[in-house]
Structure formats: C-alpha cells, structure tokens
Amino acid sequence: MQKMIPTLTQRQRYWLEHIQSCEASGKSMVEYAATQGFPVQALYSSKNILIKKGVLPGVQPARFQRVQVLKAEPGSQWRIGLANGVSVAFVGEVNAGSLRTILNAAAELE
C-alpha cells in the first residue's frame, strides 16, 4: 500500500524547505528566523499547517508513569527506563529540576 503524499502549494514547499533547513542547522526557530530575516510566527504557522496536512510529524506528548520517590542514600545508583527505549542512569542524589529536564529531553528522543 502506497502512502498518499499531499499536494503542496509553492508557498508551502518554500516553508517546508525553511523548516527542514532550520532543523538541520540545530538552531531554534527564533534564531533561524532572525538569520533569515522573516518573522518567527510565519515559521510556526507554516509548520502547523504542514503538520495538519501530514507532511511533518506532529509532536507527541511525553508519557510518564507515577513513581514513588524514596530517600536516596549516598552512592546509590539510579536507572530509569522510558517507554521510548531510552535509559537514564546516574549515581547519588539529583535535584528535582535537573531530573525533570533530563527526563523531558530523554522522552523526546526516538
């Protein structure tokens, strides 16, 4: 079974190229738009349109499971396995803010 490729207007192809270039550059959308000289909102709006058309993948919310946090003993080892197959491991204590940042980043990996 073949996947249907949506027909894009010339303008949509233009923005698709910019979105792909932005992702390849490693820059944020704000930084990329500034270097290209157009409003970042144009980039965001175009990306949303292309997601709705099925040309670009949508963002899936991270799925977390409720856990019970126990007091960490010095030298204790931690390993957290996420549903996307990514494992996060560390030794000792970690603050909640750092752990949240690490888990959010790991959840977005494919």
Gaussian input, Z-matrix of N, CA and C with variables (Angstrom, degrees):
# hf/3-21g

backbone

0 1
 N
 C     1     B1
 C     2     B2     1     A1
 N     3     B3     2     A2     1     D1
 C     4     B4     3     A3     2     D2
 C     5     B5     4     A4     3     D3
 N     6     B6     5     A5     4     D4
 C     7     B7     6     A6     5     D5
 C     8     B8     7     A7     6     D6
 N     9     B9     8     A8     7     D7
 C    10    B10     9     A9     8     D8
 C    11    B11    10    A10     9     D9
 N    12    B12    11    A11    10    D10
 C    13    B13    12    A12    11    D11
 C    14    B14    13    A13    12    D12
 N    15    B15    14    A14    13    D13
 C    16    B16    15    A15    14    D14
 C    17    B17    16    A16    15    D15
 N    18    B18    17    A17    16    D16
 C    19    B19    18    A18    17    D17
 C    20    B20    19    A19    18    D18
 N    21    B21    20    A20    19    D19
 C    22    B22    21    A21    20    D20
 C    23    B23    22    A22    21    D21
 N    24    B24    23    A23    22    D22
 C    25    B25    24    A24    23    D23
 C    26    B26    25    A25    24    D24
 N    27    B27    26    A26    25    D25
 C    28    B28    27    A27    26    D26
 C    29    B29    28    A28    27    D27
 N    30    B30    29    A29    28    D28
 C    31    B31    30    A30    29    D29
 C    32    B32    31    A31    30    D30
 N    33    B33    32    A32    31    D31
 C    34    B34    33    A33    32    D32
 C    35    B35    34    A34    33    D33
 N    36    B36    35    A35    34    D34
 C    37    B37    36    A36    35    D35
 C    38    B38    37    A37    36    D36
 N    39    B39    38    A38    37    D37
 C    40    B40    39    A39    38    D38
 C    41    B41    40    A40    39    D39
 N    42    B42    41    A41    40    D40
 C    43    B43    42    A42    41    D41
 C    44    B44    43    A43    42    D42
 N    45    B45    44    A44    43    D43
 C    46    B46    45    A45    44    D44
 C    47    B47    46    A46    45    D45
 N    48    B48    47    A47    46    D46
 C    49    B49    48    A48    47    D47
 C    50    B50    49    A49    48    D48
 N    51    B51    50    A50    49    D49
 C    52    B52    51    A51    50    D50
 C    53    B53    52    A52    51    D51
 N    54    B54    53    A53    52    D52
 C    55    B55    54    A54    53    D53
 C    56    B56    55    A55    54    D54
 N    57    B57    56    A56    55    D55
 C    58    B58    57    A57    56    D56
 C    59    B59    58    A58    57    D57
 N    60    B60    59    A59    58    D58
 C    61    B61    60    A60    59    D59
 C    62    B62    61    A61    60    D60
 N    63    B63    62    A62    61    D61
 C    64    B64    63    A63    62    D62
 C    65    B65    64    A64    63    D63
 N    66    B66    65    A65    64    D64
 C    67    B67    66    A66    65    D65
 C    68    B68    67    A67    66    D66
 N    69    B69    68    A68    67    D67
 C    70    B70    69    A69    68    D68
 C    71    B71    70    A70    69    D69
 N    72    B72    71    A71    70    D70
 C    73    B73    72    A72    71    D71
 C    74    B74    73    A73    72    D72
 N    75    B75    74    A74    73    D73
 C    76    B76    75    A75    74    D74
 C    77    B77    76    A76    75    D75
 N    78    B78    77    A77    76    D76
 C    79    B79    78    A78    77    D77
 C    80    B80    79    A79    78    D78
 N    81    B81    80    A80    79    D79
 C    82    B82    81    A81    80    D80
 C    83    B83    82    A82    81    D81
 N    84    B84    83    A83    82    D82
 C    85    B85    84    A84    83    D83
 C    86    B86    85    A85    84    D84
 N    87    B87    86    A86    85    D85
 C    88    B88    87    A87    86    D86
 C    89    B89    88    A88    87    D87
 N    90    B90    89    A89    88    D88
 C    91    B91    90    A90    89    D89
 C    92    B92    91    A91    90    D90
 N    93    B93    92    A92    91    D91
 C    94    B94    93    A93    92    D92
 C    95    B95    94    A94    93    D93
 N    96    B96    95    A95    94    D94
 C    97    B97    96    A96    95    D95
 C    98    B98    97    A97    96    D96
 N    99    B99    98    A98    97    D97
 C   100   B100    99    A99    98    D98
 C   101   B101   100   A100    99    D99
 N   102   B102   101   A101   100   D100
 C   103   B103   102   A102   101   D101
 C   104   B104   103   A103   102   D102
 N   105   B105   104   A104   103   D103
 C   106   B106   105   A105   104   D104
 C   107   B107   106   A106   105   D105
 N   108   B108   107   A107   106   D106
 C   109   B109   108   A108   107   D107
 C   110   B110   109   A109   108   D108
 N   111   B111   110   A110   109   D109
 C   112   B112   111   A111   110   D110
 C   113   B113   112   A112   111   D111
 N   114   B114   113   A113   112   D112
 C   115   B115   114   A114   113   D113
 C   116   B116   115   A115   114   D114
 N   117   B117   116   A116   115   D115
 C   118   B118   117   A117   116   D116
 C   119   B119   118   A118   117   D117
 N   120   B120   119   A119   118   D118
 C   121   B121   120   A120   119   D119
 C   122   B122   121   A121   120   D120
 N   123   B123   122   A122   121   D121
 C   124   B124   123   A123   122   D122
 C   125   B125   124   A124   123   D123
 N   126   B126   125   A125   124   D124
 C   127   B127   126   A126   125   D125
 C   128   B128   127   A127   126   D126
 N   129   B129   128   A128   127   D127
 C   130   B130   129   A129   128   D128
 C   131   B131   130   A130   129   D129
 N   132   B132   131   A131   130   D130
 C   133   B133   132   A132   131   D131
 C   134   B134   133   A133   132   D132
 N   135   B135   134   A134   133   D133
 C   136   B136   135   A135   134   D134
 C   137   B137   136   A136   135   D135
 N   138   B138   137   A137   136   D136
 C   139   B139   138   A138   137   D137
 C   140   B140   139   A139   138   D138
 N   141   B141   140   A140   139   D139
 C   142   B142   141   A141   140   D140
 C   143   B143   142   A142   141   D141
 N   144   B144   143   A143   142   D142
 C   145   B145   144   A144   143   D143
 C   146   B146   145   A145   144   D144
 N   147   B147   146   A146   145   D145
 C   148   B148   147   A147   146   D146
 C   149   B149   148   A148   147   D147
 N   150   B150   149   A149   148   D148
 C   151   B151   150   A150   149   D149
 C   152   B152   151   A151   150   D150
 N   153   B153   152   A152   151   D151
 C   154   B154   153   A153   152   D152
 C   155   B155   154   A154   153   D153
 N   156   B156   155   A155   154   D154
 C   157   B157   156   A156   155   D155
 C   158   B158   157   A157   156   D156
 N   159   B159   158   A158   157   D157
 C   160   B160   159   A159   158   D158
 C   161   B161   160   A160   159   D159
 N   162   B162   161   A161   160   D160
 C   163   B163   162   A162   161   D161
 C   164   B164   163   A163   162   D162
 N   165   B165   164   A164   163   D163
 C   166   B166   165   A165   164   D164
 C   167   B167   166   A166   165   D165
 N   168   B168   167   A167   166   D166
 C   169   B169   168   A168   167   D167
 C   170   B170   169   A169   168   D168
 N   171   B171   170   A170   169   D169
 C   172   B172   171   A171   170   D170
 C   173   B173   172   A172   171   D171
 N   174   B174   173   A173   172   D172
 C   175   B175   174   A174   173   D173
 C   176   B176   175   A175   174   D174
 N   177   B177   176   A176   175   D175
 C   178   B178   177   A177   176   D176
 C   179   B179   178   A178   177   D177
 N   180   B180   179   A179   178   D178
 C   181   B181   180   A180   179   D179
 C   182   B182   181   A181   180   D180
 N   183   B183   182   A182   181   D181
 C   184   B184   183   A183   182   D182
 C   185   B185   184   A184   183   D183
 N   186   B186   185   A185   184   D184
 C   187   B187   186   A186   185   D185
 C   188   B188   187   A187   186   D186
 N   189   B189   188   A188   187   D187
 C   190   B190   189   A189   188   D188
 C   191   B191   190   A190   189   D189
 N   192   B192   191   A191   190   D190
 C   193   B193   192   A192   191   D191
 C   194   B194   193   A193   192   D192
 N   195   B195   194   A194   193   D193
 C   196   B196   195   A195   194   D194
 C   197   B197   196   A196   195   D195
 N   198   B198   197   A197   196   D196
 C   199   B199   198   A198   197   D197
 C   200   B200   199   A199   198   D198
 N   201   B201   200   A200   199   D199
 C   202   B202   201   A201   200   D200
 C   203   B203   202   A202   201   D201
 N   204   B204   203   A203   202   D202
 C   205   B205   204   A204   203   D203
 C   206   B206   205   A205   204   D204
 N   207   B207   206   A206   205   D205
 C   208   B208   207   A207   206   D206
 C   209   B209   208   A208   207   D207
 N   210   B210   209   A209   208   D208
 C   211   B211   210   A210   209   D209
 C   212   B212   211   A211   210   D210
 N   213   B213   212   A212   211   D211
 C   214   B214   213   A213   212   D212
 C   215   B215   214   A214   213   D213
 N   216   B216   215   A215   214   D214
 C   217   B217   216   A216   215   D215
 C   218   B218   217   A217   216   D216
 N   219   B219   218   A218   217   D217
 C   220   B220   219   A219   218   D218
 C   221   B221   220   A220   219   D219
 N   222   B222   221   A221   220   D220
 C   223   B223   222   A222   221   D221
 C   224   B224   223   A223   222   D222
 N   225   B225   224   A224   223   D223
 C   226   B226   225   A225   224   D224
 C   227   B227   226   A226   225   D225
 N   228   B228   227   A227   226   D226
 C   229   B229   228   A228   227   D227
 C   230   B230   229   A229   228   D228
 N   231   B231   230   A230   229   D229
 C   232   B232   231   A231   230   D230
 C   233   B233   232   A232   231   D231
 N   234   B234   233   A233   232   D232
 C   235   B235   234   A234   233   D233
 C   236   B236   235   A235   234   D234
 N   237   B237   236   A236   235   D235
 C   238   B238   237   A237   236   D236
 C   239   B239   238   A238   237   D237
 N   240   B240   239   A239   238   D238
 C   241   B241   240   A240   239   D239
 C   242   B242   241   A241   240   D240
 N   243   B243   242   A242   241   D241
 C   244   B244   243   A243   242   D242
 C   245   B245   244   A244   243   D243
 N   246   B246   245   A245   244   D244
 C   247   B247   246   A246   245   D245
 C   248   B248   247   A247   246   D246
 N   249   B249   248   A248   247   D247
 C   250   B250   249   A249   248   D248
 C   251   B251   250   A250   249   D249
 N   252   B252   251   A251   250   D250
 C   253   B253   252   A252   251   D251
 C   254   B254   253   A253   252   D252
 N   255   B255   254   A254   253   D253
 C   256   B256   255   A255   254   D254
 C   257   B257   256   A256   255   D255
 N   258   B258   257   A257   256   D256
 C   259   B259   258   A258   257   D257
 C   260   B260   259   A259   258   D258
 N   261   B261   260   A260   259   D259
 C   262   B262   261   A261   260   D260
 C   263   B263   262   A262   261   D261
 N   264   B264   263   A263   262   D262
 C   265   B265   264   A264   263   D263
 C   266   B266   265   A265   264   D264
 N   267   B267   266   A266   265   D265
 C   268   B268   267   A267   266   D266
 C   269   B269   268   A268   267   D267
 N   270   B270   269   A269   268   D268
 C   271   B271   270   A270   269   D269
 C   272   B272   271   A271   270   D270
 N   273   B273   272   A272   271   D271
 C   274   B274   273   A273   272   D272
 C   275   B275   274   A274   273   D273
 N   276   B276   275   A275   274   D274
 C   277   B277   276   A276   275   D275
 C   278   B278   277   A277   276   D276
 N   279   B279   278   A278   277   D277
 C   280   B280   279   A279   278   D278
 C   281   B281   280   A280   279   D279
 N   282   B282   281   A281   280   D280
 C   283   B283   282   A282   281   D281
 C   284   B284   283   A283   282   D282
 N   285   B285   284   A284   283   D283
 C   286   B286   285   A285   284   D284
 C   287   B287   286   A286   285   D285
 N   288   B288   287   A287   286   D286
 C   289   B289   288   A288   287   D287
 C   290   B290   289   A289   288   D288
 N   291   B291   290   A290   289   D289
 C   292   B292   291   A291   290   D290
 C   293   B293   292   A292   291   D291
 N   294   B294   293   A293   292   D292
 C   295   B295   294   A294   293   D293
 C   296   B296   295   A295   294   D294
 N   297   B297   296   A296   295   D295
 C   298   B298   297   A297   296   D296
 C   299   B299   298   A298   297   D297
 N   300   B300   299   A299   298   D298
 C   301   B301   300   A300   299   D299
 C   302   B302   301   A301   300   D300
 N   303   B303   302   A302   301   D301
 C   304   B304   303   A303   302   D302
 C   305   B305   304   A304   303   D303
 N   306   B306   305   A305   304   D304
 C   307   B307   306   A306   305   D305
 C   308   B308   307   A307   306   D306
 N   309   B309   308   A308   307   D307
 C   310   B310   309   A309   308   D308
 C   311   B311   310   A310   309   D309
 N   312   B312   311   A311   310   D310
 C   313   B313   312   A312   311   D311
 C   314   B314   313   A313   312   D312
 N   315   B315   314   A314   313   D313
 C   316   B316   315   A315   314   D314
 C   317   B317   316   A316   315   D315
 N   318   B318   317   A317   316   D316
 C   319   B319   318   A318   317   D317
 C   320   B320   319   A319   318   D318
 N   321   B321   320   A320   319   D319
 C   322   B322   321   A321   320   D320
 C   323   B323   322   A322   321   D321
 N   324   B324   323   A323   322   D322
 C   325   B325   324   A324   323   D323
 C   326   B326   325   A325   324   D324
 N   327   B327   326   A326   325   D325
 C   328   B328   327   A327   326   D326
 C   329   B329   328   A328   327   D327

   B1=1.4380
   B2=1.5232
   B3=1.3345
   B4=1.4495
   B5=1.5167
   B6=1.3132
   B7=1.4575
   B8=1.5234
   B9=1.3282
   B10=1.4580
   B11=1.5292
   B12=1.3051
   B13=1.4515
   B14=1.5231
   B15=1.3353
   B16=1.4596
   B17=1.5302
   B18=1.3133
   B19=1.4514
   B20=1.5196
   B21=1.3102
   B22=1.4600
   B23=1.5188
   B24=1.3189
   B25=1.4521
   B26=1.5222
   B27=1.3195
   B28=1.4597
   B29=1.5308
   B30=1.3160
   B31=1.4676
   B32=1.5283
   B33=1.3447
   B34=1.4607
   B35=1.5186
   B36=1.3336
   B37=1.4717
   B38=1.5355
   B39=1.3346
   B40=1.4614
   B41=1.5278
   B42=1.3399
   B43=1.4599
   B44=1.5184
   B45=1.3245
   B46=1.4672
   B47=1.5277
   B48=1.3283
   B49=1.4665
   B50=1.5318
   B51=1.3330
   B52=1.4633
   B53=1.5317
   B54=1.3087
   B55=1.4652
   B56=1.5257
   B57=1.3207
   B58=1.4658
   B59=1.5286
   B60=1.3217
   B61=1.4733
   B62=1.5222
   B63=1.3168
   B64=1.4680
   B65=1.5229
   B66=1.3364
   B67=1.4687
   B68=1.5170
   B69=1.3226
   B70=1.4650
   B71=1.5262
   B72=1.3387
   B73=1.4573
   B74=1.5310
   B75=1.3382
   B76=1.4523
   B77=1.5201
   B78=1.3326
   B79=1.4634
   B80=1.5217
   B81=1.3278
   B82=1.4594
   B83=1.5255
   B84=1.3390
   B85=1.4534
   B86=1.5306
   B87=1.3143
   B88=1.4695
   B89=1.5310
   B90=1.3415
   B91=1.4674
   B92=1.5202
   B93=1.3388
   B94=1.4658
   B95=1.5251
   B96=1.3376
   B97=1.4731
   B98=1.5280
   B99=1.3210
   B100=1.4665
   B101=1.5286
   B102=1.3333
   B103=1.4735
   B104=1.5273
   B105=1.3323
   B106=1.4670
   B107=1.5288
   B108=1.3353
   B109=1.4562
   B110=1.5222
   B111=1.3238
   B112=1.4618
   B113=1.5241
   B114=1.3385
   B115=1.4660
   B116=1.5252
   B117=1.3195
   B118=1.4548
   B119=1.5305
   B120=1.3314
   B121=1.4616
   B122=1.5324
   B123=1.3227
   B124=1.4660
   B125=1.5248
   B126=1.3163
   B127=1.4620
   B128=1.5273
   B129=1.3348
   B130=1.4662
   B131=1.5292
   B132=1.3301
   B133=1.4658
   B134=1.5217
   B135=1.3183
   B136=1.4615
   B137=1.5228
   B138=1.3250
   B139=1.4647
   B140=1.5238
   B141=1.3332
   B142=1.4626
   B143=1.5232
   B144=1.3161
   B145=1.4684
   B146=1.5276
   B147=1.3312
   B148=1.4663
   B149=1.5258
   B150=1.3269
   B151=1.4648
   B152=1.5277
   B153=1.3425
   B154=1.4721
   B155=1.5218
   B156=1.3320
   B157=1.4709
   B158=1.5352
   B159=1.3344
   B160=1.4619
   B161=1.5160
   B162=1.3267
   B163=1.4611
   B164=1.5218
   B165=1.3322
   B166=1.4624
   B167=1.5246
   B168=1.3352
   B169=1.4669
   B170=1.5216
   B171=1.3132
   B172=1.4607
   B173=1.5149
   B174=1.2892
   B175=1.4618
   B176=1.5181
   B177=1.3160
   B178=1.4513
   B179=1.5198
   B180=1.3205
   B181=1.4644
   B182=1.5284
   B183=1.3206
   B184=1.4680
   B185=1.5236
   B186=1.3117
   B187=1.4630
   B188=1.5173
   B189=1.3100
   B190=1.4541
   B191=1.5155
   B192=1.2993
   B193=1.4539
   B194=1.5223
   B195=1.3115
   B196=1.4581
   B197=1.5285
   B198=1.3232
   B199=1.4646
   B200=1.5195
   B201=1.3054
   B202=1.4542
   B203=1.5196
   B204=1.3287
   B205=1.4549
   B206=1.5221
   B207=1.3077
   B208=1.4560
   B209=1.5199
   B210=1.3172
   B211=1.4557
   B212=1.5241
   B213=1.3276
   B214=1.4607
   B215=1.5259
   B216=1.2975
   B217=1.4650
   B218=1.5296
   B219=1.3399
   B220=1.4697
   B221=1.5260
   B222=1.3147
   B223=1.4617
   B224=1.5137
   B225=1.3348
   B226=1.4682
   B227=1.5262
   B228=1.3099
   B229=1.4643
   B230=1.5214
   B231=1.3429
   B232=1.4508
   B233=1.5212
   B234=1.3066
   B235=1.4616
   B236=1.5218
   B237=1.3265
   B238=1.4548
   B239=1.5227
   B240=1.3252
   B241=1.4606
   B242=1.5201
   B243=1.3250
   B244=1.4588
   B245=1.5272
   B246=1.3123
   B247=1.4658
   B248=1.5287
   B249=1.3410
   B250=1.4654
   B251=1.5277
   B252=1.3493
   B253=1.4616
   B254=1.5223
   B255=1.3176
   B256=1.4574
   B257=1.5249
   B258=1.3248
   B259=1.4583
   B260=1.5159
   B261=1.3194
   B262=1.4682
   B263=1.5192
   B264=1.3391
   B265=1.4599
   B266=1.5220
   B267=1.3246
   B268=1.4575
   B269=1.5173
   B270=1.3436
   B271=1.4558
   B272=1.5239
   B273=1.3312
   B274=1.4582
   B275=1.5067
   B276=1.3248
   B277=1.4585
   B278=1.5261
   B279=1.3152
   B280=1.4546
   B281=1.5191
   B282=1.3314
   B283=1.4670
   B284=1.5213
   B285=1.3220
   B286=1.4615
   B287=1.5259
   B288=1.3194
   B289=1.4675
   B290=1.5132
   B291=1.3303
   B292=1.4743
   B293=1.5156
   B294=1.3245
   B295=1.4640
   B296=1.5272
   B297=1.3188
   B298=1.4648
   B299=1.5231
   B300=1.3299
   B301=1.4576
   B302=1.5198
   B303=1.3174
   B304=1.4618
   B305=1.5285
   B306=1.3254
   B307=1.4611
   B308=1.5194
   B309=1.3235
   B310=1.4677
   B311=1.5221
   B312=1.3260
   B313=1.4668
   B314=1.5224
   B315=1.3192
   B316=1.4698
   B317=1.5257
   B318=1.3333
   B319=1.4602
   B320=1.5244
   B321=1.3252
   B322=1.4585
   B323=1.5271
   B324=1.3264
   B325=1.4648
   B326=1.5136
   B327=1.3040
   B328=1.4726
   B329=1.4985
   A1=108.76
   A2=117.51
   A3=121.85
   A4=110.80
   A5=115.16
   A6=121.66
   A7=108.62
   A8=116.81
   A9=121.61
   A10=108.73
   A11=116.10
   A12=120.96
   A13=107.39
   A14=117.28
   A15=119.52
   A16=111.67
   A17=115.91
   A18=121.02
   A19=108.40
   A20=115.48
   A21=120.68
   A22=110.10
   A23=115.24
   A24=119.86
   A25=108.26
   A26=115.84
   A27=119.73
   A28=109.73
   A29=116.90
   A30=121.75
   A31=110.79
   A32=117.12
   A33=120.94
   A34=110.82
   A35=117.68
   A36=120.68
   A37=110.41
   A38=115.95
   A39=121.77
   A40=110.03
   A41=116.63
   A42=120.04
   A43=111.78
   A44=118.18
   A45=121.03
   A46=110.14
   A47=116.49
   A48=119.98
   A49=110.93
   A50=116.01
   A51=119.09
   A52=111.55
   A53=117.86
   A54=121.09
   A55=110.10
   A56=116.54
   A57=120.22
   A58=111.17
   A59=117.13
   A60=120.85
   A61=110.52
   A62=115.95
   A63=120.61
   A64=110.09
   A65=116.85
   A66=120.63
   A67=111.19
   A68=117.12
   A69=120.83
   A70=111.52
   A71=117.08
   A72=120.64
   A73=112.57
   A74=116.43
   A75=120.29
   A76=112.72
   A77=116.58
   A78=120.74
   A79=109.39
   A80=115.49
   A81=119.47
   A82=107.41
   A83=115.74
   A84=119.28
   A85=110.74
   A86=117.13
   A87=121.49
   A88=109.88
   A89=116.63
   A90=120.93
   A91=111.22
   A92=115.74
   A93=120.09
   A94=110.93
   A95=116.96
   A96=120.74
   A97=110.40
   A98=116.42
   A99=119.83
   A100=110.96
   A101=117.12
   A102=119.54
   A103=111.43
   A104=117.00
   A105=121.05
   A106=112.29
   A107=116.36
   A108=119.93
   A109=115.25
   A110=117.47
   A111=119.23
   A112=110.00
   A113=117.59
   A114=120.56
   A115=111.29
   A116=116.30
   A117=120.58
   A118=110.49
   A119=117.86
   A120=120.51
   A121=111.29
   A122=117.85
   A123=120.68
   A124=110.10
   A125=116.46
   A126=121.39
   A127=110.78
   A128=116.65
   A129=120.78
   A130=111.46
   A131=116.88
   A132=120.49
   A133=111.31
   A134=115.65
   A135=119.85
   A136=111.25
   A137=116.62
   A138=119.99
   A139=110.15
   A140=117.39
   A141=120.65
   A142=111.69
   A143=117.07
   A144=120.93
   A145=110.15
   A146=117.05
   A147=120.93
   A148=111.69
   A149=117.58
   A150=120.62
   A151=109.25
   A152=116.53
   A153=120.66
   A154=111.97
   A155=117.46
   A156=121.38
   A157=111.79
   A158=116.45
   A159=120.25
   A160=113.88
   A161=117.43
   A162=121.31
   A163=110.68
   A164=116.06
   A165=121.89
   A166=108.86
   A167=116.97
   A168=118.93
   A169=110.79
   A170=115.82
   A171=120.76
   A172=110.17
   A173=116.08
   A174=121.32
   A175=107.83
   A176=115.58
   A177=120.12
   A178=109.08
   A179=116.35
   A180=117.97
   A181=110.70
   A182=114.96
   A183=120.03
   A184=108.98
   A185=116.05
   A186=120.46
   A187=108.64
   A188=115.89
   A189=121.15
   A190=109.44
   A191=115.72
   A192=122.41
   A193=108.45
   A194=116.27
   A195=120.83
   A196=108.72
   A197=115.65
   A198=121.36
   A199=109.34
   A200=115.20
   A201=120.54
   A202=107.13
   A203=116.51
   A204=121.27
   A205=108.41
   A206=115.13
   A207=121.46
   A208=108.82
   A209=116.10
   A210=120.10
   A211=109.62
   A212=115.25
   A213=120.21
   A214=109.82
   A215=115.61
   A216=121.25
   A217=107.47
   A218=117.76
   A219=119.45
   A220=110.47
   A221=115.06
   A222=120.07
   A223=113.73
   A224=117.73
   A225=118.82
   A226=110.02
   A227=114.96
   A228=121.30
   A229=108.83
   A230=115.60
   A231=122.29
   A232=109.35
   A233=115.82
   A234=121.41
   A235=106.42
   A236=115.97
   A237=121.64
   A238=107.84
   A239=116.73
   A240=122.19
   A241=109.51
   A242=116.53
   A243=121.78
   A244=110.49
   A245=116.01
   A246=121.62
   A247=112.62
   A248=117.51
   A249=119.87
   A250=112.70
   A251=117.09
   A252=121.44
   A253=114.34
   A254=118.07
   A255=122.22
   A256=109.11
   A257=116.15
   A258=121.68
   A259=109.17
   A260=115.41
   A261=121.88
   A262=106.32
   A263=116.79
   A264=120.58
   A265=109.58
   A266=115.62
   A267=121.15
   A268=109.12
   A269=115.49
   A270=122.15
   A271=108.72
   A272=116.82
   A273=121.76
   A274=113.20
   A275=114.17
   A276=120.29
   A277=111.04
   A278=115.50
   A279=122.01
   A280=106.99
   A281=117.31
   A282=118.10
   A283=109.91
   A284=116.23
   A285=122.42
   A286=112.16
   A287=117.53
   A288=120.56
   A289=112.30
   A290=116.42
   A291=120.22
   A292=110.79
   A293=116.86
   A294=120.56
   A295=110.29
   A296=117.57
   A297=121.69
   A298=110.29
   A299=117.10
   A300=121.64
   A301=111.27
   A302=116.83
   A303=121.42
   A304=110.68
   A305=117.46
   A306=120.53
   A307=112.25
   A308=117.97
   A309=120.43
   A310=110.96
   A311=116.68
   A312=120.76
   A313=110.61
   A314=117.76
   A315=121.71
   A316=111.05
   A317=117.47
   A318=121.20
   A319=111.77
   A320=117.41
   A321=120.85
   A322=113.66
   A323=117.43
   A324=121.39
   A325=109.68
   A326=115.59
   A327=119.74
   A328=110.50
   D1=128.59
   D2=-179.24
   D3=-89.65
   D4=144.85
   D5=177.53
   D6=-82.27
   D7=133.87
   D8=178.04
   D9=-75.81
   D10=129.79
   D11=177.52
   D12=-99.99
   D13=120.43
   D14=-178.74
   D15=-63.36
   D16=146.30
   D17=175.68
   D18=-78.72
   D19=129.99
   D20=-179.35
   D21=-110.10
   D22=143.65
   D23=173.29
   D24=-73.72
   D25=167.92
   D26=178.49
   D27=-61.08
   D28=-38.56
   D29=179.90
   D30=-65.38
   D31=-41.70
   D32=179.01
   D33=-65.67
   D34=-38.09
   D35=176.28
   D36=-64.16
   D37=-39.61
   D38=177.61
   D39=-57.41
   D40=-49.65
   D41=-178.47
   D42=-70.62
   D43=-34.43
   D44=176.69
   D45=-60.02
   D46=-42.54
   D47=178.29
   D48=-62.41
   D49=-41.22
   D50=178.77
   D51=-67.08
   D52=-40.58
   D53=179.23
   D54=-63.41
   D55=-43.96
   D56=178.44
   D57=-65.55
   D58=-38.38
   D59=177.54
   D60=-66.13
   D61=-39.15
   D62=178.23
   D63=-61.54
   D64=-47.43
   D65=179.87
   D66=-63.32
   D67=-39.77
   D68=-179.83
   D69=-68.80
   D70=-28.76
   D71=-176.89
   D72=-74.58
   D73=-22.58
   D74=-177.38
   D75=81.24
   D76=2.10
   D77=179.00
   D78=-85.23
   D79=158.33
   D80=172.04
   D81=-71.22
   D82=163.60
   D83=178.99
   D84=-63.61
   D85=-34.64
   D86=178.61
   D87=-63.81
   D88=-47.99
   D89=179.92
   D90=-62.83
   D91=-44.94
   D92=-178.13
   D93=-62.47
   D94=-47.01
   D95=-179.47
   D96=-60.10
   D97=-40.16
   D98=-179.97
   D99=-63.80
   D100=-41.25
   D101=-179.40
   D102=-70.32
   D103=-26.69
   D104=-179.18
   D105=-90.41
   D106=-14.25
   D107=175.89
   D108=81.99
   D109=29.01
   D110=174.32
   D111=-131.19
   D112=159.98
   D113=-177.79
   D114=-65.41
   D115=136.90
   D116=-179.55
   D117=-61.56
   D118=-30.88
   D119=-179.78
   D120=-61.06
   D121=-32.21
   D122=177.41
   D123=-64.37
   D124=-38.26
   D125=178.72
   D126=-67.83
   D127=-45.72
   D128=178.41
   D129=-62.25
   D130=-45.82
   D131=-178.92
   D132=-61.82
   D133=-43.93
   D134=179.93
   D135=-65.22
   D136=-39.17
   D137=178.78
   D138=-62.79
   D139=-42.61
   D140=178.66
   D141=-62.25
   D142=-40.50
   D143=177.87
   D144=-63.01
   D145=-43.99
   D146=-178.74
   D147=-69.10
   D148=-30.59
   D149=174.66
   D150=-66.92
   D151=-45.81
   D152=179.62
   D153=-62.26
   D154=-33.51
   D155=178.19
   D156=-76.44
   D157=-11.05
   D158=-179.82
   D159=86.29
   D160=10.59
   D161=-179.86
   D162=-79.32
   D163=-38.08
   D164=178.23
   D165=-113.52
   D166=148.48
   D167=178.81
   D168=-71.81
   D169=142.90
   D170=175.73
   D171=-78.63
   D172=162.76
   D173=178.62
   D174=-87.22
   D175=126.97
   D176=177.28
   D177=-97.32
   D178=133.37
   D179=179.39
   D180=-64.72
   D181=145.62
   D182=177.87
   D183=-67.40
   D184=139.06
   D185=178.40
   D186=-106.42
   D187=123.29
   D188=-179.93
   D189=-118.66
   D190=155.28
   D191=176.88
   D192=-111.00
   D193=145.67
   D194=177.74
   D195=-69.54
   D196=135.00
   D197=178.68
   D198=-131.19
   D199=161.15
   D200=174.86
   D201=-103.50
   D202=126.48
   D203=-179.06
   D204=-95.47
   D205=124.28
   D206=177.79
   D207=-103.12
   D208=160.06
   D209=178.49
   D210=-63.71
   D211=129.93
   D212=-179.14
   D213=-82.00
   D214=132.02
   D215=175.29
   D216=-88.22
   D217=143.71
   D218=177.89
   D219=-54.15
   D220=134.06
   D221=179.73
   D222=83.25
   D223=1.17
   D224=179.71
   D225=-71.12
   D226=150.07
   D227=-178.41
   D228=-107.15
   D229=141.83
   D230=-179.24
   D231=-123.13
   D232=142.46
   D233=173.11
   D234=-144.41
   D235=124.30
   D236=-179.56
   D237=-120.53
   D238=122.20
   D239=177.46
   D240=-100.39
   D241=126.82
   D242=-179.79
   D243=-98.00
   D244=160.73
   D245=-177.30
   D246=-62.09
   D247=-25.05
   D248=179.89
   D249=-82.81
   D250=5.70
   D251=177.48
   D252=92.27
   D253=-5.59
   D254=179.74
   D255=-81.97
   D256=135.79
   D257=175.52
   D258=-112.75
   D259=140.04
   D260=176.67
   D261=-117.86
   D262=127.75
   D263=-178.60
   D264=-132.47
   D265=143.92
   D266=176.32
   D267=-159.97
   D268=167.49
   D269=-178.60
   D270=-118.24
   D271=137.15
   D272=175.24
   D273=88.54
   D274=-161.28
   D275=-176.74
   D276=-85.01
   D277=153.70
   D278=174.85
   D279=-143.48
   D280=143.95
   D281=179.76
   D282=-81.27
   D283=157.70
   D284=-174.27
   D285=-61.19
   D286=-39.04
   D287=-179.36
   D288=-64.07
   D289=-44.58
   D290=178.78
   D291=-65.17
   D292=-42.35
   D293=-179.95
   D294=-62.88
   D295=-42.66
   D296=179.10
   D297=-60.15
   D298=-45.08
   D299=179.62
   D300=-61.92
   D301=-44.68
   D302=-179.29
   D303=-65.25
   D304=-45.12
   D305=-178.76
   D306=-67.53
   D307=-37.50
   D308=176.46
   D309=-63.02
   D310=-43.64
   D311=179.01
   D312=-65.16
   D313=-42.78
   D314=-179.16
   D315=-66.81
   D316=-35.44
   D317=-179.19
   D318=-66.57
   D319=-26.00
   D320=-179.72
   D321=-83.16
   D322=-11.19
   D323=178.46
   D324=-73.16
   D325=148.55
   D326=178.03
   D327=-112.69

